[in-house]
């Protein structure tokens, strides 16, 4: 008699547990179905929209990587090959020789190559660039704006919440399709 | 959208882009010598899709192995090995992203229509939950890199009063609700932003987050896995599902001799003693239960109303609301200077009215969300009280299905488990005799 009672009690417990498990599985399946509707196969990465970027300098300080995964990129096709490049030289020094103290870049990351009199070509040494955007601001103000900041995906760890995106005052950093991971400036104005 | 509206949008975007970029060509590019080709900017590709599939494969494999090791093989050493591998892979190799805990933000944002949820994130969010339904929180034990970080420093765990952990544990529910609300309203992914160990995985990061991580690890020496037990928002979901799980960690493979060794061995205070004595005053117990049941709707309503009144605190978390408040204050002449954000707004020749309308909408959303958050917290507290009041029948020392992190430490302390492993039943009989005397 006692045994019988014990058995039925156990069964009742098992039934309750089983139905709870079923309810949990059903709830999870429903959630999965709802999420499947809101999902797609493509991954996303972070990128800076050069049209929104205000060169505030947060990219250099807020990235979790030191130095930042943001680097200056040069759209050579847009470059005016200015005789005095104000992305390269610091304004107001009056001396346009390529001495370190005359250069705008605090890390000497811009290499100036002679092309043809009077043209020089400016290349970014990404191992030195910290993404502060000083050169970008200079080029934007007095040149063609051919220098701009981009998140470099060989360095970016693709944090789920980009720390610079949180700190960006103009909301220029957003997720883009991983298939088109760059928003490069082009001559025709199309990103 | 119809094809025509696509076309119009494309034209508008192209025109705007041309205005923004094309118009600044102050100096037309010169004719360069023919032998000098124009260089193109390089575009190093992000981590490839195949590697994302590898992440998914590793996640599913470690989850499956952890479950088999914990529930079928009952082998702590293999679990530990899996945990260290996961720490190396998801922690130091993948540097903390992608992870199921942070995926709460992605999922909430995708459900709110913010973006299309990547399939990889979907799998990362769902797979540990599904595993919890089958074998309990084996994800916590052997797959989660945040858990592993704390697990390796849990050297001198002390017993914390049951009531204290129950009260402090409510923080995880609040954290989950806040994280969902902030992601839902597009205010950012709080869980990822305040991930305490990610700066260790990347070996760089903000000093304040590093400090929180170090503090948690220091506390974790004495209070094992503080993040998991008190804060982890994903743990809230896993707790719920592992309560009803099909299989889970059972301390003893056969009968329990009530030696209490497992209870002392558990660093997480997750082992509950048997409940032999029937409650003496059942009338009083029923009365209290009735009161608690009546209290549940009261707490829920009070939480909803209270949180709605306090929702102004959350406005600061949303960048649109912050910017609108700042710009409005600057226009009213409250500040003589500008911030970077307001400067960017003026430079973009943004529409003030549109910004204010957007911010008002966000404020409404945040207030509504806060109401739900308050109701949720009220309900959680009420259910917790009811749960603590109802008597669970336990004949043996058992792991609390919600609190057990499935680490398997108790196995090796259980003399019955050892006897079944070694076949040395004589020692077990001696122990049984000794424990029955005391």
Interface residues (C-beta under 8 A of the other chain):
Chain A: X17 X20 X21 X23 X24 X25 X28 X31 X32 X34 X35 X36 X38 X39 X40 X41 X42 X43 X44 X45 X50 X51 X52 X54 X56 X58 X64 X65 X66 X73 X74 X75 X76 X77 X78 X79 X80 X81 X82 X115 X116 X119 X121 X123 X140 X142 X143 X144 X145 X152 X153 X154 X156 X157 X158 X159 X160 X161 X163 X166 X169 X170 X171 X175 X178 X181 X182 X184 X185 X186 X187 X188 X189 X190 X191
Chain B: X14 X16 X17 X18 X20 X21 X22 X24 X25 X26 X27 X28 X29 X30 X32 X33 X36 X38 X39 X40 X41 X43 X44 X45 X46 X47 X49 X52 X95 X96 X97 X98 X99 X102 X103 X105 X106 X107 X110 X111 X113 X115 X116 X117 X118 X119 X120 X121 X122 X125 X126 X129 X130 X133 X188 X189 X192 X193 X198 X199 X202 X204 X205 X206 X240 X241 X243 X244 X245 X246 X319 X339 X340 X341 X343 X344 X345 X347 X348
